[in-house]
Amino acid sequence: MLGPRYGIVASLPEGWYGRLSRGAIVAATFPVPPEGSVGLREMAFPQVEGDDVRVLLFETATENRSPPTDLGEFPTLVGPLRLEVGDFGASDGNSDDSLQTGHGFARKTFQVSRRLFVLFAETGSLPPASAALAGLNQLLGSLAVEPGDFYPGMVESARFTERPGWHVGASGPDEVDADGEFTTSWAATIPYADEWNAVPPFWTLERLPRDGIVSWLGLSRTNRFPPPKPARKAPFRLEDFERVDLWEGQVRDLPEYRLWGTVEEDTHLDLRIYFGRPDPTRAMLAEAQAMLDGLELPDWGPWELER
């Protein structure tokens, strides 16, 4: 039995393994990764063979800020949740590599008890073996979901310390949701001209003078993917950033300095710095480092809200 937890209960068929964590059910006919490693990447294609089945069920917030949730994509579930042979195709919809596996892939979105879900299933053969599909539908049909908000609270955005000649801002707090949180913060030597979730900050970079600097930070958590490596800890050093001279969405000839990783065990850090010229001066580098030194990260608390 999985649950009750977060208002969700499901029964594992005989010979199945699974776990129920915040905003996600992971189940399969083989042992699944331990809690704390939710995500598609831990359940890679080579684990699914022959009569094997893998199931990922993710809960999605009804009012996401970025991107906004389209409720029309989540029809109300009528009757028990199940999949038919015709629901499976040869591609997972994300990677061409999936076509080479010979596996079956299915995806279904639905809402029940005014809560939204995305279902992914993978079988070791296409079409799925009858016994595999029967076990899968036994699991899916046992799903019971209570109405209500099981993810209370808010998280704060990071803060750049105010300094003379800089304009600092942030997206503000975000509601805690089943599928995670997302906040942004920025600091620029000119007035910031972009929306809170713009990456890259195009209009600000378009106006950036040669001696200008823009720092942008995104913090996020998600129930779909594990936090990226490596672990990071403030204060951050500019010499640890990767300089990328050609990047997607590039503005002018400006390089992008990136620092990715994980802070506080489960929060994705996406930190970017832009200079108004490809060859920033020592003074510009020192000024950017001073802003990094004053960056204050929030404490979002543990990912799991129920034990």
C-alpha positions in Angstrom: 0.0 0.0 0.0 1.2 3.5 -0.9 -0.1 6.2 1.5 -2.2 7.6 2.8 0.1 10.6 2.2 -0.7 14.0 0.8 -4.3 12.9 0.5 -3.3 10.1 -1.9 -3.6 6.3 -1.6 -2.8 3.5 -4.1 -2.3 -0.3 -3.9 0.8 -2.0 -5.4 0.0 -5.3 -7.3 1.9 -8.4 -6.2 5.5 -8.2 -7.3 5.5 -4.4 -7.7 7.7 -1.8 -6.0 6.9 1.8 -5.4 6.9 4.9 -3.2 4.7 7.9 -2.7 6.4 11.2 -2.0 5.5 14.9 -2.4 3.6 15.3 -5.6 4.7 12.0 -7.1 4.2 8.3 -7.3 7.0 6.1 -8.7 6.2 2.4 -9.2 7.6 -0.4 -11.3 7.9 -4.2 -11.5 11.5 -3.8 -10.3 13.0 -1.9 -7.3 12.6 1.8 -7.5 15.1 4.5 -6.3 14.8 5.6 -2.6 13.0 8.7 -1.5 14.9 11.8 -2.3 15.7 10.8 -5.9 12.4 11.5 -7.6 12.6 12.0 -11.4 12.7 10.6 -14.8 16.5 10.3 -14.9 16.7 7.7 -12.1 14.2 5.5 -14.0 16.1 5.3 -17.3 15.3 3.0 -20.3 17.7 0.2 -19.6 15.8 -0.8 -16.4 12.7 -1.7 -18.4 12.8 -5.0 -20.1 10.4 -7.6 -21.5 7.3 -7.7 -19.3 8.5 -4.8 -17.1 6.4 -1.7 -16.4 7.4 1.6 -15.0 4.9 4.3 -13.8 5.4 7.9 -12.9 2.5 10.0 -11.7 3.1 13.7 -11.0 0.8 16.1 -9.4 0.7 19.6 -10.9 -0.4 22.9 -9.3 -3.7 24.3 -10.5 -2.3 27.8 -10.6 1.3 27.8 -11.6 2.9 31.2 -12.3 5.4 30.1 -14.9 4.2 28.8 -17.2 0.5 29.2 -16.3 -1.5 26.0 -15.9 -4.0 25.3 -18.7 -6.9 23.6 -17.0 -8.3 22.6 -20.4 -5.4 20.1 -20.7 -6.6 18.2 -17.7 -10.0 16.5 -18.4 -12.0 15.3 -15.3 -11.4 11.6 -14.7 -14.6 9.5 -15.1 -14.4 6.1 -13.5 -11.2 4.3 -12.5 -7.9 5.4 -14.0 -6.6 3.0 -16.7 -4.7 2.8 -20.0 -5.5 0.8 -23.1 -3.2 -0.8 -25.6 -3.9 2.0 -28.1 -2.6 4.6 -25.6 1.0 3.3 -26.1 3.3 4.5 -28.8 7.0 4.0 -29.8 8.3 7.4 -28.6 8.3 8.9 -25.1 7.8 12.3 -26.8 11.1 13.7 -25.5 14.0 11.8 -26.9 14.7 10.1 -30.3 16.6 7.5 -28.3 13.3 6.1 -27.0 12.5 4.9 -30.6 15.4 2.5 -30.5 14.3 0.7 -27.3 11.2 -1.1 -28.7 9.4 0.0 -25.5 5.8 1.3 -25.3 5.2 4.8 -23.9 2.0 6.3 -22.7 1.1 9.7 -21.3 -2.2 10.9 -19.8 -3.3 14.1 -18.1 -6.4 14.2 -15.9 -7.9 15.9 -12.8 -9.7 14.2 -9.9 -11.0 15.8 -6.7 -10.0 19.2 -8.2 -6.3 18.1 -8.3 -4.3 17.8 -11.5 -2.0 14.9 -12.5 0.3 13.8 -15.3 0.7 10.1 -15.8 3.7 8.5 -17.7 3.9 4.7 -18.3 6.6 2.7 -20.0 6.4 -1.0 -20.9 9.2 -3.3 -22.0 7.5 -4.2 -25.3 5.1 -2.6 -27.8 2.3 -3.5 -27.6 2.4 -4.1 -23.9 2.2 -7.7 -22.7 -1.3 -8.6 -21.5 -0.1 -9.4 -18.0 2.0 -6.2 -17.8 -1.0 -4.1 -18.8 -3.3 -5.9 -16.3 -0.9 -5.2 -13.5 -0.5 -1.6 -14.5 -4.3 -1.1 -14.6 -4.7 -2.8 -11.2 -2.3 -0.2 -9.8 -3.9 2.8 -11.6 -7.5 1.7 -10.7 -6.6 1.7 -7.0 -5.7 5.4 -7.0 -7.8 7.4 -4.5 -7.4 11.2 -4.2 -8.9 13.4 -1.5 -9.8 17.0 -2.3 -7.9 19.7 -0.4 -4.6 21.6 -0.2 -1.9 19.3 1.2 0.9 21.7 0.3 0.6 24.8 2.6 3.0 27.7 2.9 5.1 30.1 1.0 8.8 30.4 0.1 10.8 33.6 -0.3 13.0 34.7 -3.1 16.7 35.4 -2.8 17.9 39.0 -2.2 20.8 40.9 -3.7 22.1 43.5 -1.2 21.4 47.1 -2.4 24.6 49.0 -3.4 25.1 52.4 -4.9 24.7 52.4 -8.7 22.7 49.1 -8.7 19.0 48.3 -9.2 17.9 45.2 -7.4 14.6 43.3 -7.4 12.9 40.0 -7.0 9.8 38.0 -8.1 8.7 37.9 -4.5 7.4 34.8 -2.6 5.9 31.8 -4.3 3.3 29.4 -3.0 4.3 25.9 -2.0 2.8 23.5 -4.5 2.8 19.8 -5.2 5.2 20.2 -8.1 7.6 22.7 -6.5 8.4 26.4 -6.4 10.2 29.0 -8.6 11.5 32.4 -7.7 13.9 34.9 -9.4 16.1 37.8 -8.3 18.2 40.3 -10.2 20.6 43.1 -9.8 21.6 45.5 -12.7 23.6 48.7 -13.1 20.7 50.0 -15.2 16.9 49.9 -14.5 15.7 46.3 -15.0 13.4 46.1 -18.0 12.2 42.5 -18.1 9.5 40.4 -16.6 10.4 38.4 -13.5 10.6 35.1 -15.3 12.5 36.3 -18.5 15.5 34.2 -19.3 17.7 35.8 -20.6 16.6 39.3 -19.5 16.6 40.4 -23.2 15.4 44.0 -22.9 17.8 44.8 -20.1 20.7 43.3 -22.0 19.7 45.2 -25.2 20.1 48.5 -23.3 23.2 47.5 -21.3 26.1 49.9 -21.8 29.7 48.6 -22.2 30.4 49.2 -18.5 27.1 47.7 -17.4 26.5 44.5 -15.4 23.4 42.3 -14.9 23.1 39.4 -12.4 20.1 37.0 -12.5 19.3 34.2 -10.2 16.6 31.5 -10.4 15.8 29.2 -7.5 13.5 26.2 -8.1 12.4 22.8 -6.8 10.4 20.2 -8.7 8.9 16.8 -8.2 9.9 15.7 -11.7 13.7 15.9 -11.7 16.4 15.5 -9.0 18.5 18.5 -8.1 21.5 19.0 -10.4 25.0 18.4 -9.3 27.3 19.7 -7.9 26.3 21.0 -4.5 27.0 24.7 -4.1 27.3 27.0 -1.1 27.3 30.8 -0.8 29.2 33.0 -1.1 29.7 32.2 -4.8 32.9 33.0 -6.6 33.0 34.4 -10.1 36.0 32.2 -11.0 33.7 29.2 -10.6 31.3 30.4 -13.3 31.4 28.9 -16.8 31.9 31.5 -19.5 29.7 30.7 -22.6 30.5 32.9 -25.6 27.7 31.4 -27.8 24.4 30.6 -26.1 20.7 30.2 -27.0 18.9 33.5 -27.2 22.1 35.4 -27.2 21.9 39.2 -27.0 24.5 41.1 -29.1 27.9 39.6 -28.6 27.7 39.4 -24.8 29.0 36.2 -23.2 27.0 34.5 -20.4 28.6 33.5 -17.2 26.7 30.5 -15.6 26.8 28.7 -12.3 24.4 25.8 -11.9 24.0 23.4 -9.0 22.1 22.6 -5.8 21.9 24.5 -2.6 20.2 23.3 0.6 20.2 19.7 -0.7 17.2 20.0 -3.0 17.0 23.5 -4.5 18.2 24.2 -8.1 20.5 27.2 -8.4 20.6 28.9 -11.8 22.9 32.0 -11.5 23.9 34.1 -14.5 26.0 37.2 -15.0 26.3 39.4 -18.1 28.7 42.2 -18.8 28.2 44.9 -21.4 31.4 43.9 -23.2 33.0 40.6 -24.1 36.2 41.7 -22.2 35.0 43.0 -18.8 37.5 45.1 -16.9 39.0 44.2 -13.6 36.8 46.8 -12.0 33.7 45.3 -13.6 34.7 41.8 -12.4 35.3 43.2 -8.9 31.9 44.9 -8.8 30.1 41.7 -9.9 31.9 39.8 -7.2 30.8 42.3 -4.6 27.2 41.8 -5.5 27.7 38.0 -5.3 29.2 38.4 -1.8 26.0 40.2 -0.6 23.6 37.7 -2.1 21.2 36.3 0.6 19.6 32.9 0.0 16.3 32.0 1.6 15.6 28.8 3.7 12.9 26.9 1.9 12.8 24.1 4.5 12.6 20.4 3.6 11.0 19.2 0.4 8.8 16.6 2.1 6.0 18.1 4.1 4.5 14.9 5.5 6.4 11.9 7.0 
